[in-house]
Amino acid sequence: VQLQASGGGLVQAGGSLRLSCTASGSIGRIKHMGWYRQAPGKQRELVAIRTSGGETNYADSVKGRFTISRDNAKNTVYLQMNNLKPDDTAVYYCKCNQGYDYWGQGTQVTVSS
């Protein structure tokens, strides 16, 4: 399974970005897809995750600002990020689980103050 993420960039505080991640290759029954992020000097942390059944889970720090959605037919997961803050600056990674975790290459999100 290969994951291709896109949509990162540089944005001012208060702005928005939309990340996309598409899974390809030996796609089986995907249990969940989601986003993690890692800021310099920090551990990778969960941002948002969405199961095949539609259940979602968000980090407290992004609740009310970020929305995860998924197009099952396209094996694509999206992360709409609104009201971005400098603390959201990180490399964002998408993950796909179908019994095993597959990770994308990461996309940089930089929020300037």
Secondary structure by P-SEA (a helix, b strand, c coil): cbbbbcbbbbbccccbbbbbbbbccccccccccbbbbbcccccccccccccccbbbbbcccccccbbbbbcccccbbbbbbcccccccccbbbbbbbccbbbbccbbbbbbcc
